[in-house]
């Protein structure tokens, strides 16, 4: 599948907010968004008011880039969300939060979702004792996610966990830092999904 291979900082600047795509660097003064809080390109300084369509598009792009997925896959998640009970926008975010690469990131095994995706693809993550190398795998309530024995020797994972422990973990996850394992306790509520997006605009975008 195609992947964006350009500058990650350009994506944050384009969306006008930190998407925390580069992990710890995003928390430092080296963050490009802190130094250049305007869109990339020669017309970046020219501020223009977005149309309703433009606002909807930007929200969709923001969430896509935050979770690191492509358009077709994102639209498939939306269509699945529309068939679920409840509010479509919230259902969409909950589906994205259930992705294995996202859960690995939320549990602190990786500093960002991109790194989490690599850990999953390289076979460093077990789900319920079985190796799963599909980043889009949807984790279910009660699933146990654990770093493999080989992965437990990784300094990158150890450093990431140490940083995550300082920041704290999501209430809908249970994490054992010493054993490098965690449990997906339940689906998060909307106010527990700490991403500043207006998901209703995404629903409006696809409802045209």
N, C-alpha and C positions, 0 to 999 in steps of 0.2 A: 504494500500500500504506500502511496505517496506520502511524504512527510515534509513539513516546512524545515528547511535547513539554513535559513537566513538568520540574521541577528534577532535574538529573543527580546533584547531591549527595545528594538524598533516596534515590536508588537505592543509593549506596554505604553510607549509614547503615542502610538496610533490610537489606542483606546482611552488615553487620557487618565490612566490609573495604573498602579502597580498590580501586575498579575502574578507576581512572585514565581516567575518561571526559572530564575537562576539560583534559587535557594538562599543561602546565607548572604550572598552578595547583595540581595535586595534589601537587606536590613542595614547596610552600611552606606557611608557617604560616597562610595564608589559606584553606587547605582546610577545608571545613565538617566533614569527618569527624574532623579533628584536634581541632576545638573541641567537637564533640558526638558522642561515640562511643556513641551509642545510637539505636535505631530511631526514625523520625519518628512524630509523632502524640502524643496526650495520654497514651497508655499505654506510650510508648516506654521509660520508666524501669523498667517492671515486667518483670523477667526471668522467663521461663517456660521449662521444659524442653521441647524439641521432640520429637515422636513420630518414629518411623522414617520415616513418610511425610513429615512436616514437614522433616526433614533432607534427604530426597531431593528434595523440591520446591525447597528453598532452593538446592541445588547446581545444579539445572536453571535456575532463574531467574538465578542468578549468571552462568552461562556465556552465557545468552541476552542478558543486559544488557551483558555485557562485549563481545560481538561485535556488539551492536546489531541483532539480528534478531528476528522475530516468531515466535509459537508454531508456526504451520503450517509455516513454512520450517524451523524448528529440528527439528520432528518428521520432516520429509522427509530432513534430513541424517542423523538417527538411523537411519531405515529403510535409507538407503543404506549406512550404516556397518555394519549387521548383515549385509549381503550381501557385504561385503568380507572378504578373508582377514585373520586376525589378531584382536587384542583389540578388541571393539566400542567400548569407551570411548576407547581411543587412536585408533581409526579416526575417530571422531567429531571429536576435537580436530584431527586432521590435515586433515580436510575443511574445517573452519572456518579453519584456518591457510592453506589454499590459496585462500581467497576473495581476489579482487583488492583489495578495500578494505583487508583485513588486511595483505596483502603491501606495499601502498603505505605503510601505517602502519609496518610493521616496517622498511621501508627508509628511514624517516625523512623521507619527503616530506610528512608531515602529523603534527601533534602528538597526534592521537587518531584513532580509527577513524571517528568521525562526520565529521571534517574530511576524512579520506581518501575517504569515500563521496561527499562533495560534489565533490572533485577529479575523481573518476572520472565522476560523472554530468555534470559540466560540460565533459567532453571534454579534460581536461588530462593524460590518461595514455594512452600507447601500449603495446601488447603486441606484440612482434615486428614493430614498425614500423607497426602498424595501430591506429587509435583504438578503444578499447573503453570504452563508457560504462555497462557493467553491473557494479555493485559485487559481485554474487554470482558473477561469472565465475571459474571454477576454474583457477588457474594450474598449468601442468605443468612438470615438470623440464626445465630448459634454456631456459625462456621468458625473454625480455629485457623488462624493464619500464622504461619511460623517460618522463620528464616531457616534454611537448610544448614546442616552441619558445616558444609563448605563455606556457606555465606557467613556463618558466625565468626569466621576468622578474618573477615574483611574489616579493615580499619575505617573504610568509608561508611559502612553501616554503623559501626560503633560510634563514630563521631556524629553521625546524623541522629542517632538515638539520644546521645548526650544532649544535643541541642534541643531536640523535641521534648525531652524531659524537663528542661528549663522552662519551656513555653507552656507546657501542659498538654494533655490529650483531650480529645473530644469525649463528651459524656456518654455517647452511644457506643463507645469502644472501650474494651478492657485490655490494657497492655502490661505485660510483664517484661520490663526492660532487661533484667538479668538473663532470662531465658530466651529473649528475642522472639516472643510470640504474643499473640493477642486474640481476642474474641470479638466477633461482630455481634454485639448485644441486641441491637434493634435498628430499625430504620430511623434516621434522624428527623427531628421536626424541622420545619422551615427556619425557625429562629436559631437553630443549632448549626445550620449550614452557613459558615462564615464567609460568604462571598457577596459583595455589594452589587447585586444585579436586580433588575426589575423583570422577572421572568414573564410577567404578563405581556410585555412588549414582544417577547419571542413568540408567544401564542398568537398575538395579533399579526405578526409577520407571516407566519405559516397559514393563517386563516384567511388570507386574501384570495 
